[in-house]
Amino acid sequence: MNNADDSFSVETIPLDSLDWTYSGEGNANILFAYTGTDPKLRGWMLRLLKCSCADNRPPFSVEQKHILEQANAKWLQERMLYTTKVVGSLIGDEYILPQRQAAVTSAFLCQLNAASEQHRPKYRLDKQIDVDQTTAILTRNGHQVSPVQNAHSVTVEIKPKWGFLPTSRFIAEDMAASKSVCHFCMKQHSQADVDQDGVFCSLDLFSGDQARVSHAVDCLVLSKGCKLRIFVDGHPISSDHNALDTSKVPEWDRLKETVVEIVATDKLFGRLKHLQRQLDQFDIEGIFPMFQRALAEGRISTLDPPIDEWLLAVSEFNGRSAKSDTAEAVDEKQAILEFMVSTTLKDVSVLINMKQWPPSLQKSCSQALPEYSISVIDADVKHIAKIPKYLQKKQKLVASYLQNNPDPSKQHQCRE
């Protein structure tokens, strides 16, 4: 088993806001790419926590600040260990980008807040950088820039989501639609006017069938959302709320064919699908009552477990997988922790980077695929306290779907 004694020392880095460019963000984090000249930072990104703009916290005392700094540094270190030691041990270390810790100041973060506001999507402006954080994560930039003249680097970012249909015996009869319709199809078919040909099915991405993967990519290109993003020379060409303008992508048709083949043949997607399923054998409908019992008996709390418990859970899962033991052999706390790891794997993003595009500019064109790198980001721990919300979300989604699709004979059927 991996040990949790790995340490990430907090580095002191130059804090000039002019050297950092807004790159993108999710609900909890915001990313800045380094554009300065320091060789130790070139090719790295700064990942910062966000907080609500309405979060009017009173000023901290010196002692409170010190306690907060220590807690923040420990939390970030456990977060990094979770990504590298828990997720990395499952999907493969080769898919995890290197990470470091760096000290930041409130003044620097305030400058980044001001500089990035004009570049951020309007619907994200309800949150801003948390200027009270004193430690941040540096992660290797997955958008490598081409060193070849007249060539581009192109990165495709995909959030593939679920790769399987649940079959748990704990799924109630009135929720049985979730066994035949994936989350995304259910959500889209809950709408009154749905374009059947444009429905994105996440199962297609995990199918290994290039025709189905191609259809999924086409749907993502036309969809409004952030499940597919493309970066050319490190710059995003798509907005979270607009369909992708492929005319801005060099040789899009050729790039699409390349991405489809990579998704269909690279081992990563098969591993994600297998692990998602194996770690989530009970479904949220089976996990929720386990969570209630474990909580009442004091075997678990709503606080996230320390890294040692995650590592122990993964070690037990790997041992059981090697013996092909059944789900019934898992105790409830173990099942809960495995479910939470599966939840992480259902929400990762995959970066596929072609450092030199178009590939005809490469020295050798004999390869079936151009040289590429593939990595996983957003592999963060999910909070155990959200388990009740996961159940509520599923119940609401299924109810909405059945309301708009009451006839079982006409309900959509997904296939793995």
C-alpha positions, 0 to 999 in steps of 0.5 A, a space after each residue: 500500500 502507498 504511504 501518506 508520508 509524502 510531503 509537498 514543500 511550499 515553494 516561494 515563487 515570484 508573485 507578479 500578476 502580469 505573468 499569469 493569464 486566466 485559463 478557465 474555471 469550474 465551480 470550485 477552482 480557477 486556473 491561471 497559466 504562467 506566461 512569464 520567463 522563470 524557467 521553474 514556472 514555465 509550463 505550469 498553471 496556478 489552481 486557486 480556490 474560489 468563494 462566493 462574492 456574498 461571503 462577507 467574512 469578518 477580518 481574521 485575527 493574527 492567531 486565526 490567520 495562523 490557524 487558517 494557514 496551517 489548516 489550508 496547507 494540510 488540506 491542500 497537501 491531502 488533496 494533492 495526495 488524494 489525486 496522486 496516491 488514490 486516483 493515480 494508483 487506480 487509473 495509472 500514474 502516467 495519467 496524473 499531471 505533476 503538482 506542487 505547492 506555492 505560497 500566495 499573498 492576498 495582494 497578489 490574489 486581489 490583482 488576479 481577481 481584478 485582471 481576470 474579471 473581463 475574461 471570465 464567463 458572466 455566469 461564473 461571476 457570482 464567485 471570485 478568488 478566495 483572497 484569504 488562501 495563503 497556499 495554492 496548487 501548481 499543476 503542470 500545464 496540459 496545453 503544451 505549446 509547439 516548438 515548431 514554426 507554423 505548427 500549433 499545439 491543440 488540446 481537447 478537453 473532454 468531461 466524459 462523466 458516467 461510462 456505465 448503466 447501474 444494475 444495483 439490486 438496491 435501485 427501487 422499482 420507481 427508479 428503474 429507468 436509471 438502469 436503462 437511461 444514462 444520466 445525460 440522456 435522461 436529463 436531455 429527454 426530460 426536456 419537452 423539445 429534444 433533438 433525438 439526433 443531437 442527444 449526447 450519450 456519455 456511454 458512447 464515449 466509453 463504448 470503444 466503437 469509433 462510430 459511436 465515439 464520433 457521434 458523441 463528439 459531434 453532439 458535444 460540438 453542437 451542445 451548449 455546455 463545458 463537456 468539450 473544450 478546445 485550446 489552440 496554442 493554449 488559448 480556449 476557442 470555445 465558451 462554456 455557454 456557446 456551441 463550438 466554432 470548429 472553423 477556428 480549429 486548424 484542420 478540424 475534420 482531421 483533428 476530430 478523426 484523431 481524437 475519436 481514435 484516441 478515445 476509442 483505443 487509449 486504455 484510459 477510457 476503459 479503465 475509467 469505465 471499469 473502475 466507476 462500475 466496480 467502485 459503485 456496485 450499490 448505487 446511491 440508493 444503496 449507499 444512502 441508508 448505509 451512510 445513515 447507519 454508519 453516521 448514527 453509529 459513529 463509524 463515519 462522519 460528515 467530515 472528509 476522511 484523512 488520506 490514510 483512510 482513503 489509501 486503506 480503502 483503495 488497498 482493500 478494493 485492489 485486494 478484493 478485485 484481485 480475488 474477484 470477491 463480490 460486493 456483498 463482502 464489503 462492509 458499509 464504511 468501505 462501500 461508502 468510501 468506494 462510492 465516493 472515489 467512483 464519484 470522483 472518477 465520474 467527474 474528471 476531465 480528460 486532456 488530449 494534447 497534440 503538441 504539434 498540429 497539423 501532424 504533417 509538420 512532424 518529422 515522421 508521418 509513419 505513425 497511425 496516430 500523431 504524437 499525443 499526451 493524455 492526462 486526467 484533471 479535476 480528480 478531487 475528493 468529493 465530500 461525503 456530506 453531499 451523499 444525501 444531495 446525490 440521492 435527492 438529485 437522482 430522485 428529482 432527475 428520474 421524476 422529471 424524466 418520467 413526467 415527460 416520458 410516462 410511456 415505458 414503451 416509448 422511453 429511450 434506451 441507452 446501451 453500453 
